[in-house]
Amino acid sequence: MSSSVDAAPSEAPGLLPLLDVLDLEPVELDIYRSRRAGEPGFRLFGGEVCAQALVAAERTTAPECRPHSLHAYFLRPGDTGVKVVFRVDRLQEGRTFRRRRVTAIQHGEPILCLEASFTTDRSGTDHQVSAPEAPAPEDCEPFLWRFPAGWPLQPGDVFDVRPATTETRAHRRLLEDLWFRPLGEDTEGRVSPAAVLTYFSDLTFVSALLRPTGRTDVDHMTSLDHVLWFHNEVRLDDWLYFTKNSPAVGTLRGLAEGRIFHRDGTIIATVAQEGLIHAKRES
């Protein structure tokens, strides 16, 4: 995304703007619709559509179910000026597991396809990896966002985000692991905490592809897919720690991996995403 502006932290309204974006209007049985995201002509944020698709899937399951995984493919760029229709297919109704497929549609064409699995199993993990050592979030500086012009929902208004470093390497702060917390933990029952986490998990994630190589010839990157596994209950009552790395990067594509931990060290989710690398054109 080449069009962007700097923004310092502002007087933030909290989670309400994000809840308004993720909340969906029921249209027919298993069909939902988003609100218009903004002015036409700008690209929809993939994490937004992915989180909305999860919300649509959740609304076709019983309250005792919660998501434990989702797999999404970004098929076409979305337009901020057009509402998105979400069609849910009920693939499985088991005793422990429910599975859903969600197709997000604009202009009659799919822009995202997501499959999500839900479970009634409320047990957590008995074994987990430990979170890497990091300075406390209070010792880290707030992130200065560079968001695309035209985005109606600015992440800095919803999340307090702090690169997990005390060094002032401004040109690399996008690549760092992140502390983050929603500005307000109450989702008002409108969407699940898992949907909020899904939205955030796509922010800055594809930048992990630049960490191993330090390439300077990259103009922008495009997310091809997005995968999340939820290991324990998603809690928004304290800071969360998002670690990012890339186990494999090529000239055109690379894989980003991440883990999200609660501040108390509990692992919340594992994230993966393949990204397409667009090199700068020679003048």
Protein Blocks (a to p, Z undefined) as FASTA:
>chain_A
ZZdcdddddddebjmlmmmmmpccdfbehiacdddfbdehiacdfklmmmmmmmmmmmmc
cfkbccfbdcdddfbdcdfkbccddddddfbdcfkbccddddddeehiafbdcdddddfb
fbdcfbdcdddddddfklpccddddddehiabdfklmpccdddbfbdcfklmmmpccddd
dehjbgnlmacfklmmmmmmmgoklmmmmmmnopakbfbdcdfbdcdddfbdcdfkbccd
dddddfbdcfkbccdddddddfkopafbdcdddddddddddZZ
